[in-house]
């Protein structure tokens, strides 16, 4: 099968509905939301999910369908979602309309790199910048972080998730796909939901350390769910499975096996 190109950033117009079903839907989506909400609740008192929230400005960069950020819009925060995929934004627009959130959500069809041209000078910085599952689809993933930082207010928060290379290697080891590991053949096939640039968490944390960011929490998302190959076993006790995912998501060595890594950081510049 042809490989997905790593020479350009990925646009998900052709995969929007598959993302909605396979990534955001079902138990996988429940685990993702539970980890993110737990990390936010523990470390960002200024951005609660409840109805008594003090309104904040939130940027969901490469936000696609806005599955997580729309929860913040429902709590009263002002949310801007930008994405290069028109199809992903259509799905977000459907949810915005269904929930009556038009006054809280702005949708912008553009790449993250082009966002400054779409925002006025007074509207370009945010209390919270979210960038989930974007970095691993970029040709030059390291370059994403400075783009995000320019939209973050001093003392603002950055929520970053990325696809974990260690998880991909471990899953291939369990499936005895040794040839892929020997050949360092980790990029997804064309049309696959496996990204073009799975990332080593140690490398990404090194990039973050070079910036004026203080890491508040670092969690794994789906630290064992994806290694349960029997689908009946996965679905047998969903509540207990979710409880165990939350329990082990911050503990090593389980955290380093998460399919995705979540890093929550605070801008330390005054």
C-alpha positions, -999 to +999 in steps of 0.1 A: +000+000+000+013+035-009+028+055+020+013+088+031+035+116+020+057+132+047+067+161+025+035+182+033+012+187+062-019+165+062-053+177+053-082+154+066-109+163+041-109+126+030-109+112+065-131+135+085-159+110+090-135+081+099-119+104+125-153+111+140-161+074+143-127+058+150-108+084+170-134+106+188-162+081+191-167+051+214-146+041+243-114+055+227-130+090+227-143+085+263-108+078+275-093+107+257-119+131+271-115+117+306-077+122+307-079+157+293-107+168+316-089+154+346-056+171+337-074+205+332-094+202+364-063+194+384-041+222+370-061+250+354-086+264+379-091+294+356-106+272+329-133+250+345-159+230+326-188+240+349-215+266+343-199+290+367-167+293+346-151+327+342-151+332+304-117+327+288-106+330+252-096+296+238-078+288+205-082+252+192-054+251+167-060+224+141-091+217+161-110+198+134-144+188+148-137+206+181-146+176+201-128+188+233-130+226+228-168+225+223-171+213+258-154+245+269-177+265+247-207+249+265-192+261+298-193+297+285-158+302+271-152+319+238-136+294+214-119+299+180-114+267+160-091+268+130-083+239+106-071+233+071-098+208+065-132+222+053-148+188+059-137+187+095-150+222+101-183+212+086-187+185+112-178+211+139-203+235+125-230+208+127-223+203+164-221+241+171-256+245+155-271+215+173-259+228+206-268+264+200-232+276+205-230+301+176-223+330+199-194+312+216-176+296+187-158+310+157-147+287+129-117+297+107-107+277+076-069+281+075-036+264+084-022+272+119+007+290+102-018+314+084-039+322+115-022+356+123-035+370+090-071+359+100-071+375+134-069+412+143-040+423+165-063+427+195-077+392+190-045+372+183-037+360+219-056+336+240-058+324+277-057+288+265-042+273+233-052+237+225-034+217+198-044+180+199-032+154+174-017+179+150+021+178+154+025+142+142+008+151+108+032+180+100+062+179+078+083+199+103+066+191+137+091+211+157+081+243+140+046+241+153+054+251+189+066+287+181+034+293+161+013+282+191+034+302+215+028+335+196-010+331+203-006+324+240-010+352+265+016+356+293+007+332+321-017+314+296-019+276+292-009+253+263-025+218+260-006+197+235-013+160+225+008+140+200+010+105+187+036+084+206+063+066+187+069+042+216+033+030+215+035+023+178+068+003+182+054-017+211+022-026+193+042-038+163+064-059+186+033-075+201+021-083+166+056-096+156+058-070+128+096-070+132+103-059+097+086-026+103+108-019+133+140-031+115+132-008+086+121+021+109+089+020+088+066+039+111+047+063+088+011+054+081-001+040+047-021+064+025-056+067+038-045+054+072-051+071+106-015+063+115+003+097+112+033+106+090+056+115+119+050+096+151+070+114+178+094+104+205+081+120+238+117+126+250+124+147+218+092+167+221+098+174+258+132+187+248+116+211+224+092+223+251+121+228+275+137+253+251+106+276+253+093+298+281+069+270+292+065+253+326+051+218+322+023+213+348+014+177+339+024+150+315-001+121+309-005+091+286-038+086+267-049+050+262-019+035+281-032-001+277-066-001+259-050-004+224-029-034+235-061-054+243-064-070+208-096-090+217-124-065+210-149-083+232-125-080+261-121-043+255-158-038+257-165-061+286-160-037+315-158-002+301-162+017+334-134-003+351-112+001+320-117+038+321-109+039+358-077+019+352-067+042+323-071+072+346-052+055+374-021+045+353-020+074+329+005+094+349+026+065+362+057+051+345+062+029+326+026+029+316+025+066+307+052+061+281+031+035+264+001+057+258-010+059+222-010+097+227+009+119+251-008+149+267+014+178+280-002+207+298+021+237+302+020+274+314+036+304+297+060+317+322+067+351+307+051+380+325 
